[in-house]
Amino acid sequence: MPAQRRELRRRQWPIIAAVAVGGAIGACARYGAALMWPTAQGAFPWTTLWVNVIGCGIIGVFMVIITDVWAAHRLVRPFFGTGVLGGFTTFSTYAVDIQRLMDGGRATTGLLYLAATMVAALTTVWTTANLTRRVIEWRQS
């Protein structure tokens, strides 16, 4: 049994490294977006909303391509999907933004932001995945 565990751990290190490197890249991109388009204290957090929506759109395209079109290397999905896009999209900042809006007496804005982000993110990932499938079908016909 210990030999099996060692082998499992040995096989996991490349995946962990891919996620870590991708996550660092994605987080740096998100941080860059926050620096370029800062949100004023108590204002609607447009930058975080757009980062999450854009990231979800890319996830929709990416997942269709690597599952329906391209037999990607085993580290592509952990690197780009989990790492880069997981680090870029920022649902932890989303939660902190909601808490700050609520604590700042802007409950309506906080609830609007809560709902708008979820609806926009889910709609975007669904839409981009479906559009990507349609483009792929159109190109193959």
N, CA, C and O atoms as a GROMACS GRO file, in nm:
protein
  564
    1MET      N    1   0.081  -0.121   0.000
    1MET     CA    2   0.000   0.000   0.000
    1MET      C    3   0.085   0.128   0.000
    1MET      O    4   0.053   0.219  -0.075
    2PRO      N    5   0.191   0.138   0.079
    2PRO     CA    6   0.273   0.259   0.077
    2PRO      C    7   0.332   0.287  -0.061
    2PRO      O    8   0.346   0.404  -0.099
    3ALA      N    9   0.366   0.184  -0.137
    3ALA     CA   10   0.421   0.204  -0.272
    3ALA      C   11   0.315   0.266  -0.363
    3ALA      O   12   0.347   0.351  -0.447
    4GLN      N   13   0.191   0.225  -0.348
    4GLN     CA   14   0.083   0.282  -0.428
    4GLN      C   15   0.062   0.429  -0.394
    4GLN      O   16   0.039   0.511  -0.483
    5ARG      N   17   0.070   0.462  -0.268
    5ARG     CA   18   0.055   0.602  -0.227
    5ARG      C   19   0.168   0.687  -0.281
    5ARG      O   20   0.145   0.798  -0.328
    6ARG      N   21   0.290   0.636  -0.273
    6ARG     CA   22   0.404   0.712  -0.328
    6ARG      C   23   0.388   0.735  -0.477
    6ARG      O   24   0.416   0.845  -0.526
    7GLU      N   25   0.343   0.633  -0.549
    7GLU     CA   26   0.322   0.646  -0.693
    7GLU      C   27   0.213   0.749  -0.722
    7GLU      O   28   0.226   0.830  -0.813
    8LEU      N   29   0.106   0.744  -0.645
    8LEU     CA   30  -0.003   0.840  -0.662
    8LEU      C   31   0.047   0.982  -0.637
    8LEU      O   32   0.018   1.073  -0.715
    9ARG      N   33   0.122   1.001  -0.529
    9ARG     CA   34   0.178   1.134  -0.500
    9ARG      C   35   0.272   1.180  -0.610
    9ARG      O   36   0.270   1.296  -0.650
   10ARG      N   37   0.355   1.088  -0.660
   10ARG     CA   38   0.450   1.123  -0.766
   10ARG      C   39   0.376   1.168  -0.892
   10ARG      O   40   0.421   1.260  -0.960
   11ARG      N   41   0.265   1.104  -0.923
   11ARG     CA   42   0.188   1.139  -1.042
   11ARG      C   43   0.110   1.269  -1.024
   11ARG      O   44   0.074   1.333  -1.123
   12GLN      N   45   0.082   1.309  -0.899
   12GLN     CA   46   0.005   1.430  -0.872
   12GLN      C   47   0.088   1.557  -0.879
   12GLN      O   48   0.034   1.664  -0.905
   13TRP      N   49   0.219   1.549  -0.856
   13TRP     CA   50   0.302   1.670  -0.851
   13TRP      C   51   0.298   1.752  -0.979
   13TRP      O   52   0.290   1.875  -0.971
   14PRO      N   53   0.303   1.691  -1.098
   14PRO     CA   54   0.292   1.775  -1.218
   14PRO      C   55   0.159   1.850  -1.226
   14PRO      O   56   0.154   1.964  -1.272
   15ILE      N   57   0.052   1.787  -1.180
   15ILE     CA   58  -0.080   1.852  -1.182
   15ILE      C   59  -0.082   1.968  -1.083
   15ILE      O   60  -0.131   2.077  -1.114
   16ILE      N   61  -0.030   1.944  -0.964
   16ILE     CA   62  -0.025   2.051  -0.863
   16ILE      C   63   0.058   2.168  -0.913
   16ILE      O   64   0.020   2.284  -0.895
   17ALA      N   65   0.171   2.138  -0.975
   17ALA     CA   66   0.257   2.244  -1.028
   17ALA      C   67   0.187   2.321  -1.140
   17ALA      O   68   0.196   2.444  -1.145
   18ALA      N   69   0.116   2.250  -1.228
   18ALA     CA   70   0.045   2.316  -1.338
   18ALA      C   71  -0.062   2.409  -1.284
   18ALA      O   72  -0.077   2.522  -1.332
   19VAL      N   73  -0.137   2.364  -1.185
   19VAL     CA   74  -0.242   2.448  -1.124
   19VAL      C   75  -0.178   2.570  -1.057
   19VAL      O   76  -0.228   2.681  -1.070
   20ALA      N   77  -0.069   2.548  -0.985
   20ALA     CA   78  -0.004   2.658  -0.913
   20ALA      C   79   0.050   2.764  -1.009
   20ALA      O   80   0.029   2.883  -0.988
   21VAL      N   81   0.119   2.721  -1.114
   21VAL     CA   82   0.174   2.817  -1.210
   21VAL      C   83   0.060   2.890  -1.283
   21VAL      O   84   0.064   3.012  -1.298
   22GLY      N   85  -0.040   2.814  -1.327
   22GLY     CA   86  -0.154   2.876  -1.393
   22GLY      C   87  -0.229   2.971  -1.301
   22GLY      O   88  -0.270   3.079  -1.343
   23GLY      N   89  -0.245   2.932  -1.176
   23GLY     CA   90  -0.314   3.017  -1.079
   23GLY      C   91  -0.241   3.148  -1.056
   23GLY      O   92  -0.303   3.253  -1.043
   24ALA      N   93  -0.108   3.141  -1.052
   24ALA     CA   94  -0.029   3.263  -1.035
   24ALA      C   95  -0.048   3.356  -1.154
   24ALA      O   96  -0.060   3.478  -1.138
   25ILE      N   97  -0.049   3.300  -1.273
   25ILE     CA   98  -0.069   3.381  -1.394
   25ILE      C   99  -0.208   3.446  -1.393
   25ILE      O  100  -0.222   3.565  -1.418
   26GLY      N  101  -0.310   3.366  -1.364
   26GLY     CA  102  -0.447   3.417  -1.360
   26GLY      C  103  -0.466   3.523  -1.254
   26GLY      O  104  -0.531   3.625  -1.277
   27ALA      N  105  -0.410   3.500  -1.136
   27ALA     CA  106  -0.423   3.597  -1.026
   27ALA      C  107  -0.352   3.728  -1.061
   27ALA      O  108  -0.401   3.836  -1.028
   28CYS      N  109  -0.237   3.718  -1.128
   28CYS     CA  110  -0.168   3.841  -1.170
   28CYS      C  111  -0.251   3.918  -1.272
   28CYS      O  112  -0.256   4.041  -1.268
   29ALA      N  113  -0.316   3.847  -1.364
   29ALA     CA  114  -0.402   3.913  -1.462
   29ALA      C  115  -0.520   3.982  -1.393
   29ALA      O  116  -0.555   4.095  -1.428
   30ARG      N  117  -0.580   3.914  -1.295
   30ARG     CA  118  -0.691   3.974  -1.221
   30ARG      C  119  -0.643   4.096  -1.144
   30ARG      O  120  -0.711   4.199  -1.143
   31TYR      N  121  -0.528   4.086  -1.080
   31TYR     CA  122  -0.472   4.199  -1.005
   31TYR      C  123  -0.446   4.317  -1.100
   31TYR      O  124  -0.472   4.432  -1.065
   32GLY      N  125  -0.394   4.286  -1.218
   32GLY     CA  126  -0.371   4.391  -1.318
   32GLY      C  127  -0.500   4.460  -1.357
   32GLY      O  128  -0.503   4.583  -1.373
   33ALA      N  129  -0.607   4.383  -1.373
   33ALA     CA  130  -0.738   4.443  -1.407
   33ALA      C  131  -0.784   4.534  -1.293
   33ALA      O  132  -0.838   4.642  -1.319
   34ALA      N  133  -0.764   4.491  -1.169
   34ALA     CA  134  -0.805   4.573  -1.054
   34ALA      C  135  -0.723   4.702  -1.045
   34ALA      O  136  -0.774   4.805  -1.003
   35LEU      N  137  -0.597   4.695  -1.085
   35LEU     CA  138  -0.514   4.817  -1.086
   35LEU      C  139  -0.554   4.912  -1.199
   35LEU      O  140  -0.555   5.033  -1.181
   36MET      N  141  -0.587   4.854  -1.314
   36MET     CA  142  -0.625   4.937  -1.430
   36MET      C  143  -0.762   5.002  -1.412
   36MET      O  144  -0.783   5.115  -1.455
   37TRP      N  145  -0.855   4.930  -1.349
   37TRP     CA  146  -0.991   4.979  -1.330
   37TRP      C  147  -1.031   4.964  -1.184
   37TRP      O  148  -1.112   4.877  -1.151
   38PRO      N  149  -0.976   5.046  -1.097
   38PRO     CA  150  -1.005   5.032  -0.953
   38PRO      C  151  -1.150   5.068  -0.922
   38PRO      O  152  -1.213   5.150  -0.990
   39THR      N  153  -1.201   5.006  -0.817
   39THR     CA  154  -1.337   5.034  -0.770
   39THR      C  155  -1.329   5.123  -0.648
   39THR      O  156  -1.261   5.089  -0.550
   40ALA      N  157  -1.397   5.235  -0.652
   40ALA     CA  158  -1.399   5.326  -0.537
   40ALA      C  159  -1.471   5.261  -0.419
   40ALA      O  160  -1.560   5.178  -0.438
   41GLN      N  161  -1.432   5.301  -0.299
   41GLN     CA  162  -1.494   5.249  -0.177
   41GLN      C  163  -1.645   5.267  -0.181
   41GLN      O  164  -1.694   5.378  -0.199
   42GLY      N  165  -1.720   5.158  -0.164
   42GLY     CA  166  -1.865   5.164  -0.161
   42GLY      C  167  -1.932   5.165  -0.297
   42GLY      O  168  -2.055   5.161  -0.305
   43ALA      N  169  -1.854   5.172  -0.404
   43ALA     CA  170  -1.911   5.174  -0.539
   43ALA      C  171  -1.943   5.033  -0.587
   43ALA      O  172  -1.894   4.935  -0.530
   44PHE      N  173  -2.022   5.024  -0.689
   44PHE     CA  174  -2.054   4.893  -0.748
   44PHE      C  175  -1.925   4.836  -0.806
   44PHE      O  176  -1.857   4.904  -0.882
   45PRO      N  177  -1.888   4.712  -0.772
   45PRO     CA  178  -1.760   4.653  -0.815
   45PRO      C  179  -1.763   4.600  -0.959
   45PRO      O  180  -1.761   4.479  -0.982
   46TRP      N  181  -1.767   4.693  -1.053
   46TRP     CA  182  -1.776   4.655  -1.194
   46TRP      C  183  -1.658   4.571  -1.241
   46TRP      O  184  -1.676   4.477  -1.318
   47THR      N  185  -1.538   4.604  -1.196
   47THR     CA  186  -1.421   4.530  -1.243
   47THR      C  187  -1.430   4.383  -1.205
   47THR      O  188  -1.406   4.296  -1.289
   48THR      N  189  -1.465   4.355  -1.082
   48THR     CA  190  -1.477   4.215  -1.039
   48THR      C  191  -1.588   4.144  -1.116
   48THR      O  192  -1.572   4.029  -1.156
   49LEU      N  193  -1.699   4.213  -1.137
   49LEU     CA  194  -1.808   4.153  -1.214
   49LEU      C  195  -1.760   4.118  -1.354
   49LEU      O  196  -1.784   4.006  -1.401
   50TRP      N  197  -1.694   4.210  -1.422
   50TRP     CA  198  -1.650   4.186  -1.560
   50TRP      C  199  -1.540   4.081  -1.568
   50TRP      O  200  -1.538   4.002  -1.662
   51VAL      N  201  -1.449   4.080  -1.471
   51VAL     CA  202  -1.346   3.976  -1.469
   51VAL      C  203  -1.413   3.838  -1.459
   51VAL      O  204  -1.375   3.746  -1.531
   52ASN      N  205  -1.510   3.825  -1.370
   52ASN     CA  206  -1.578   3.697  -1.355
   52ASN      C  207  -1.657   3.658  -1.479
   52ASN      O  208  -1.657   3.541  -1.518
   53VAL      N  209  -1.724   3.753  -1.541
   53VAL     CA  210  -1.802   3.723  -1.662
   53VAL      C  211  -1.709   3.686  -1.777
   53VAL      O  212  -1.736   3.588  -1.847
   54ILE      N  213  -1.603   3.761  -1.797
   54ILE     CA  214  -1.508   3.729  -1.904
   54ILE      C  215  -1.444   3.592  -1.880
   54ILE      O  216  -1.432   3.512  -1.973
   55GLY      N  217  -1.402   3.567  -1.756
   55GLY     CA  218  -1.343   3.437  -1.724
   55GLY      C  219  -1.439   3.322  -1.748
   55GLY      O  220  -1.399   3.218  -1.799
   56CYS      N  221  -1.566   3.340  -1.713
   56CYS     CA  222  -1.666   3.236  -1.737
   56CYS      C  223  -1.690   3.214  -1.886
   56CYS      O  224  -1.713   3.102  -1.930
   57GLY      N  225  -1.685   3.322  -1.963
   57GLY     CA  226  -1.698   3.308  -2.108
   57GLY      C  227  -1.583   3.227  -2.167
   57GLY      O  228  -1.604   3.141  -2.252
   58ILE      N  229  -1.465   3.255  -2.121
   58ILE     CA  230  -1.348   3.179  -2.169
   58ILE      C  231  -1.358   3.034  -2.125
   58ILE      O  232  -1.323   2.944  -2.201
   59ILE      N  233  -1.404   3.010  -2.004
   59ILE     CA  234  -1.422   2.872  -1.955
   59ILE      C  235  -1.520   2.797  -2.046
   59ILE      O  236  -1.496   2.681  -2.080
   60GLY      N  237  -1.629   2.861  -2.085
   60GLY     CA  238  -1.727   2.797  -2.173
   60GLY      C  239  -1.665   2.753  -2.305
   60GLY      O  240  -1.688   2.641  -2.350
   61VAL      N  241  -1.586   2.840  -2.366
   61VAL     CA  242  -1.519   2.807  -2.492
   61VAL      C  243  -1.415   2.698  -2.470
   61VAL      O  244  -1.411   2.598  -2.542
   62PHE      N  245  -1.332   2.716  -2.370
   62PHE     CA  246  -1.221   2.625  -2.342
   62PHE      C  247  -1.270   2.483  -2.315
   62PHE      O  248  -1.216   2.387  -2.370
   63MET      N  249  -1.371   2.469  -2.231
   63MET     CA  250  -1.417   2.335  -2.196
   63MET      C  251  -1.475   2.262  -2.316
   63MET      O  252  -1.456   2.141  -2.328
   64VAL      N  253  -1.544   2.330  -2.403
   64VAL     CA  254  -1.596   2.265  -2.523
   64VAL      C  255  -1.480   2.222  -2.612
   64VAL      O  256  -1.479   2.110  -2.664
   65ILE      N  257  -1.384   2.309  -2.630
   65ILE     CA  258  -1.271   2.275  -2.718
   65ILE      C  259  -1.194   2.155  -2.665
   65ILE      O  260  -1.160   2.065  -2.742
   66ILE      N  261  -1.165   2.152  -2.535
   66ILE     CA  262  -1.083   2.041  -2.486
   66ILE      C  263  -1.163   1.912  -2.463
   66ILE      O  264  -1.103   1.806  -2.448
   67THR      N  265  -1.294   1.920  -2.460
   67THR     CA  266  -1.373   1.797  -2.443
   67THR      C  267  -1.430   1.746  -2.575
   67THR      O  268  -1.442   1.626  -2.594
   68ASP      N  269  -1.465   1.836  -2.667
   68ASP     CA  270  -1.530   1.795  -2.790
   68ASP      C  271  -1.440   1.795  -2.913
   68ASP      O  272  -1.469   1.725  -3.010
   69VAL      N  273  -1.331   1.871  -2.910
   69VAL     CA  274  -1.252   1.892  -3.031
   69VAL      C  275  -1.110   1.838  -3.018
   69VAL      O  276  -1.063   1.765  -3.105
   70TRP      N  277  -1.044   1.874  -2.914
   70TRP     CA  278  -0.900   1.856  -2.903
   70TRP      C  279  -0.867   1.761  -2.789
   70TRP      O  280  -0.912   1.780  -2.676
   71ALA      N  281  -0.789   1.659  -2.818
   71ALA     CA  282  -0.741   1.568  -2.714
   71ALA      C  283  -0.618   1.634  -2.652
   71ALA      O  284  -0.505   1.609  -2.694
   72ALA      N  285  -0.642   1.717  -2.554
   72ALA     CA  286  -0.535   1.797  -2.493
   72ALA      C  287  -0.446   1.712  -2.404
   72ALA      O  288  -0.488   1.608  -2.352
   73HIS      N  289  -0.324   1.757  -2.386
   73HIS     CA  290  -0.231   1.697  -2.291
   73HIS      C  291  -0.296   1.699  -2.153
   73HIS      O  292  -0.376   1.788  -2.124
   74ARG      N  293  -0.263   1.603  -2.069
   74ARG     CA  294  -0.330   1.588  -1.939
   74ARG      C  295  -0.310   1.708  -1.847
   74ARG      O  296  -0.383   1.722  -1.749
   75LEU      N  297  -0.212   1.794  -1.875
   75LEU     CA  298  -0.188   1.910  -1.788
   75LEU      C  299  -0.252   2.039  -1.839
   75LEU      O  300  -0.250   2.140  -1.769
   76VAL      N  301  -0.309   2.036  -1.959
   76VAL     CA  302  -0.370   2.158  -2.014
   76VAL      C  303  -0.490   2.202  -1.930
   76VAL      O  304  -0.501   2.320  -1.895
   77ARG      N  305  -0.578   2.110  -1.900
   77ARG     CA  306  -0.698   2.146  -1.822
   77ARG      C  307  -0.662   2.196  -1.682
   77ARG      O  308  -0.714   2.300  -1.641
   78PRO      N  309  -0.574   2.125  -1.607
   78PRO     CA  310  -0.538   2.179  -1.476
   78PRO      C  311  -0.466   2.314  -1.485
   78PRO      O  312  -0.490   2.403  -1.403
   79PHE      N  313  -0.378   2.329  -1.586
   79PHE     CA  314  -0.304   2.456  -1.598
   79PHE      C  315  -0.397   2.570  -1.635
   79PHE      O  316  -0.403   2.671  -1.564
   80PHE      N  317  -0.469   2.556  -1.746
   80PHE     CA  318  -0.548   2.668  -1.795
   80PHE      C  319  -0.685   2.677  -1.730
   80PHE      O  320  -0.725   2.785  -1.685
   81GLY      N  321  -0.758   2.565  -1.725
   81GLY     CA  322  -0.894   2.568  -1.670
   81GLY      C  323  -0.898   2.595  -1.520
   81GLY      O  324  -0.965   2.687  -1.474
   82THR      N  325  -0.824   2.513  -1.444
   82THR     CA  326  -0.825   2.529  -1.299
   82THR      C  327  -0.732   2.640  -1.255
   82THR      O  328  -0.768   2.723  -1.171
   83GLY      N  329  -0.610   2.643  -1.312
   83GLY     CA  330  -0.510   2.740  -1.270
   83GLY      C  331  -0.535   2.881  -1.320
   83GLY      O  332  -0.573   2.969  -1.243
   84VAL      N  333  -0.514   2.903  -1.450
   84VAL     CA  334  -0.524   3.038  -1.506
   84VAL      C  335  -0.665   3.096  -1.485
   84VAL      O  336  -0.680   3.204  -1.429
   85LEU      N  337  -0.766   3.023  -1.531
   85LEU     CA  338  -0.902   3.077  -1.521
   85LEU      C  339  -0.955   3.076  -1.378
   85LEU      O  340  -1.034   3.163  -1.341
   86GLY      N  341  -0.912   2.979  -1.299
   86GLY     CA  342  -0.949   2.978  -1.157
   86GLY      C  343  -0.885   3.093  -1.081
   86GLY      O  344  -0.946   3.151  -0.991
   87GLY      N  345  -0.762   3.126  -1.118
   87GLY     CA  346  -0.694   3.240  -1.055
   87GLY      C  347  -0.746   3.374  -1.106
   87GLY      O  348  -0.747   3.472  -1.033
   88PHE      N  349  -0.789   3.376  -1.232
   88PHE     CA  350  -0.839   3.500  -1.291
   88PHE      C  351  -0.978   3.534  -1.237
   88PHE      O  352  -1.001   3.645  -1.190
   89THR      N  353  -1.070   3.438  -1.244
   89THR     CA  354  -1.202   3.463  -1.188
   89THR      C  355  -1.186   3.472  -1.037
   89THR      O  356  -1.101   3.405  -0.978
   90THR      N  357  -1.265   3.554  -0.977
   90THR     CA  358  -1.237   3.587  -0.838
   90THR      C  359  -1.362   3.588  -0.754
   90THR      O  360  -1.413   3.693  -0.714
   91PHE      N  361  -1.412   3.468  -0.726
   91PHE     CA  362  -1.533   3.461  -0.648
   91PHE      C  363  -1.508   3.488  -0.499
   91PHE      O  364  -1.602   3.515  -0.425
   92SER      N  365  -1.383   3.480  -0.456
   92SER     CA  366  -1.355   3.519  -0.317
   92SER      C  367  -1.365   3.672  -0.304
   92SER      O  368  -1.420   3.722  -0.206
   93THR      N  369  -1.312   3.745  -0.402
   93THR     CA  370  -1.326   3.891  -0.400
   93THR      C  371  -1.473   3.930  -0.414
   93THR      O  372  -1.518   4.026  -0.353
   94TYR      N  373  -1.545   3.855  -0.494
   94TYR     CA  374  -1.690   3.875  -0.510
   94TYR      C  375  -1.759   3.868  -0.373
   94TYR      O  376  -1.841   3.954  -0.341
   95ALA      N  377  -1.726   3.766  -0.294
   95ALA     CA  378  -1.786   3.752  -0.162
   95ALA      C  379  -1.746   3.867  -0.069
   95ALA      O  380  -1.829   3.918   0.006
   96VAL      N  381  -1.619   3.908  -0.075
   96VAL     CA  382  -1.573   4.020   0.007
   96VAL      C  383  -1.642   4.149  -0.036
   96VAL      O  384  -1.681   4.230   0.048
   97ASP      N  385  -1.657   4.169  -0.167
   97ASP     CA  386  -1.727   4.288  -0.218
   97ASP      C  387  -1.870   4.295  -0.164
   97ASP      O  388  -1.917   4.401  -0.123
   98ILE      N  389  -1.937   4.182  -0.166
   98ILE     CA  390  -2.075   4.178  -0.114
   98ILE      C  391  -2.077   4.215   0.033
   98ILE      O  392  -2.159   4.295   0.077
   99GLN      N  393  -1.986   4.155   0.110
   99GLN     CA  394  -1.979   4.184   0.254
   99GLN      C  395  -1.950   4.332   0.279
   99GLN      O  396  -2.012   4.392   0.367
  100ARG      N  397  -1.859   4.390   0.203
  100ARG     CA  398  -1.827   4.533   0.221
  100ARG      C  399  -1.946   4.622   0.188
  100ARG      O  400  -1.973   4.720   0.258
  101LEU      N  401  -2.017   4.587   0.081
  101LEU     CA  402  -2.135   4.666   0.047
  101LEU      C  403  -2.240   4.655   0.157
  101LEU      O  404  -2.302   4.755   0.195
  102MET      N  405  -2.260   4.535   0.208
  102MET     CA  406  -2.358   4.516   0.316
  102MET      C  407  -2.316   4.592   0.441
  102MET      O  408  -2.397   4.662   0.501
  103ASP      N  409  -2.190   4.577   0.480
  103ASP     CA  410  -2.139   4.645   0.600
  103ASP      C  411  -2.142   4.797   0.585
  103ASP      O  412  -2.156   4.870   0.683
  104GLY      N  413  -2.130   4.845   0.459
  104GLY     CA  414  -2.132   4.988   0.433
  104GLY      C  415  -2.272   5.045   0.419
  104GLY      O  416  -2.288   5.161   0.379
  105GLY      N  417  -2.374   4.966   0.450
  105GLY     CA  418  -2.511   5.014   0.443
  105GLY      C  419  -2.568   5.014   0.303
  105GLY      O  420  -2.669   5.081   0.277
  106ARG      N  421  -2.508   4.942   0.212
  106ARG     CA  422  -2.555   4.937   0.074
  106ARG      C  423  -2.609   4.798   0.042
  106ARG      O  424  -2.566   4.733  -0.053
  107ALA      N  425  -2.704   4.754   0.123
  107ALA     CA  426  -2.758   4.618   0.111
  107ALA      C  427  -2.821   4.594  -0.026
  107ALA      O  428  -2.802   4.488  -0.085
  108THR      N  429  -2.895   4.690  -0.076
  108THR     CA  430  -2.960   4.673  -0.207
  108THR      C  431  -2.855   4.654  -0.316
  108THR      O  432  -2.869   4.566  -0.401
  109THR      N  433  -2.751   4.736  -0.313
  109THR     CA  434  -2.643   4.722  -0.411
  109THR      C  435  -2.574   4.588  -0.395
  109THR      O  436  -2.542   4.522  -0.494
  110GLY      N  437  -2.550   4.547  -0.271
  110GLY     CA  438  -2.487   4.418  -0.246
  110GLY      C  439  -2.569   4.302  -0.299
  110GLY      O  440  -2.515   4.210  -0.361
  111LEU      N  441  -2.699   4.306  -0.276
  111LEU     CA  442  -2.787   4.200  -0.326
  111LEU      C  443  -2.797   4.202  -0.479
  111LEU      O  444  -2.801   4.097  -0.543
  112LEU      N  445  -2.802   4.322  -0.536
  112LEU     CA  446  -2.802   4.335  -0.682
  112LEU      C  447  -2.674   4.276  -0.741
  112LEU      O  448  -2.678   4.202  -0.840
  113TYR      N  449  -2.562   4.309  -0.680
  113TYR     CA  450  -2.433   4.257  -0.724
  113TYR      C  451  -2.428   4.105  -0.710
  113TYR      O  452  -2.379   4.036  -0.800
  114LEU      N  453  -2.477   4.053  -0.599
  114LEU     CA  454  -2.482   3.909  -0.576
  114LEU      C  455  -2.556   3.840  -0.689
  114LEU      O  456  -2.506   3.744  -0.748
  115ALA      N  457  -2.676   3.888  -0.719
  115ALA     CA  458  -2.760   3.827  -0.821
  115ALA      C  459  -2.704   3.850  -0.962
  115ALA      O  460  -2.701   3.758  -1.043
  116ALA      N  461  -2.662   3.972  -0.990
  116ALA     CA  462  -2.614   4.006  -1.125
  116ALA      C  463  -2.492   3.923  -1.163
  116ALA      O  464  -2.481   3.876  -1.276
  117THR      N  465  -2.400   3.906  -1.070
  117THR     CA  466  -2.279   3.828  -1.100
  117THR      C  467  -2.315   3.683  -1.128
  117THR      O  468  -2.266   3.625  -1.226
  118MET      N  469  -2.397   3.623  -1.045
  118MET     CA  470  -2.433   3.483  -1.065
  118MET      C  471  -2.508   3.463  -1.196
  118MET      O  472  -2.477   3.372  -1.273
  119VAL      N  473  -2.605   3.548  -1.222
  119VAL     CA  474  -2.682   3.534  -1.346
  119VAL      C  475  -2.592   3.558  -1.468
  119VAL      O  476  -2.596   3.481  -1.564
  120ALA      N  477  -2.512   3.663  -1.463
  120ALA     CA  478  -2.424   3.695  -1.577
  120ALA      C  479  -2.319   3.586  -1.599
  120ALA      O  480  -2.293   3.548  -1.713
  121ALA      N  481  -2.259   3.535  -1.492
  121ALA     CA  482  -2.156   3.432  -1.505
  121ALA      C  483  -2.214   3.302  -1.562
  121ALA      O  484  -2.158   3.244  -1.655
  122LEU      N  485  -2.326   3.257  -1.506
  122LEU     CA  486  -2.387   3.133  -1.554
  122LEU      C  487  -2.439   3.147  -1.697
  122LEU      O  488  -2.424   3.056  -1.778
  123THR      N  489  -2.500   3.260  -1.727
  123THR     CA  490  -2.550   3.284  -1.862
  123THR      C  491  -2.435   3.288  -1.962
  123THR      O  492  -2.445   3.233  -2.072
  124THR      N  493  -2.326   3.352  -1.924
  124THR     CA  494  -2.212   3.365  -2.013
  124THR      C  495  -2.147   3.230  -2.041
  124THR      O  496  -2.117   3.199  -2.157
  125VAL      N  497  -2.125   3.148  -1.938
  125VAL     CA  498  -2.061   3.019  -1.962
  125VAL      C  499  -2.152   2.930  -2.047
  125VAL      O  500  -2.103   2.859  -2.135
  126TRP      N  501  -2.280   2.932  -2.022
  126TRP     CA  502  -2.374   2.853  -2.101
  126TRP      C  503  -2.377   2.901  -2.246
  126TRP      O  504  -2.373   2.820  -2.339
  127THR      N  505  -2.385   3.032  -2.265
  127THR     CA  506  -2.393   3.090  -2.399
  127THR      C  507  -2.266   3.063  -2.479
  127THR      O  508  -2.273   3.020  -2.594
  128THR      N  509  -2.150   3.086  -2.419
  128THR     CA  510  -2.026   3.066  -2.494
  128THR      C  511  -2.003   2.918  -2.524
  128THR      O  512  -1.951   2.885  -2.631
  129ALA      N  513  -2.041   2.829  -2.435
  129ALA     CA  514  -2.028   2.685  -2.463
  129ALA      C  515  -2.118   2.645  -2.580
  129ALA      O  516  -2.075   2.572  -2.669
  130ASN      N  517  -2.241   2.694  -2.579
  130ASN     CA  518  -2.333   2.660  -2.688
  130ASN      C  519  -2.291   2.722  -2.821
  130ASN      O  520  -2.298   2.657  -2.925
  131LEU      N  521  -2.247   2.848  -2.817
  131LEU     CA  522  -2.200   2.911  -2.940
  131LEU      C  523  -2.077   2.841  -2.995
  131LEU      O  524  -2.062   2.824  -3.116
  132THR      N  525  -1.988   2.800  -2.907
  132THR     CA  526  -1.868   2.728  -2.951
  132THR      C  527  -1.906   2.596  -3.016
  132THR      O  528  -1.851   2.560  -3.120
  133ARG      N  529  -2.000   2.523  -2.957
  133ARG     CA  530  -2.046   2.398  -3.019
  133ARG      C  531  -2.108   2.423  -3.156
  133ARG      O  532  -2.084   2.347  -3.250
  134ARG      N  533  -2.185   2.529  -3.168
  134ARG     CA  534  -2.247   2.561  -3.298
  134ARG      C  535  -2.142   2.596  -3.403
  134ARG      O  536  -2.152   2.553  -3.518
  135VAL      N  537  -2.042   2.674  -3.364
  135VAL     CA  538  -1.934   2.709  -3.458
  135VAL      C  539  -1.859   2.583  -3.501
  135VAL      O  540  -1.826   2.568  -3.618
  136ILE      N  541  -1.833   2.496  -3.409
  136ILE     CA  542  -1.762   2.371  -3.441
  136ILE      C  543  -1.846   2.286  -3.536
  136ILE      O  544  -1.793   2.233  -3.634
  137GLU      N  545  -1.975   2.273  -3.508
  137GLU     CA  546  -2.064   2.196  -3.597
  137GLU      C  547  -2.070   2.260  -3.736
  137GLU      O  548  -2.065   2.189  -3.836
  138TRP      N  549  -2.079   2.392  -3.741
  138TRP     CA  550  -2.085   2.463  -3.869
  138TRP      C  551  -1.957   2.442  -3.949
  138TRP      O  552  -1.963   2.420  -4.070
  139ARG      N  553  -1.841   2.448  -3.884
  139ARG     CA  554  -1.713   2.431  -3.952
  139ARG      C  555  -1.693   2.288  -3.999
  139ARG      O  556  -1.623   2.264  -4.098
  140GLN      N  557  -1.754   2.191  -3.930
  140GLN     CA  558  -1.739   2.051  -3.969
  140GLN      C  559  -1.836   2.008  -4.076
  140GLN      O  560  -1.821   1.901  -4.134
  141SER      N  561  -1.936   2.091  -4.105
  141SER     CA  562  -2.035   2.052  -4.208
  141SER      C  563  -2.000   2.105  -4.344
  141SER      O  564  -2.072   2.081  -4.440
   0.00000   0.00000   0.00000
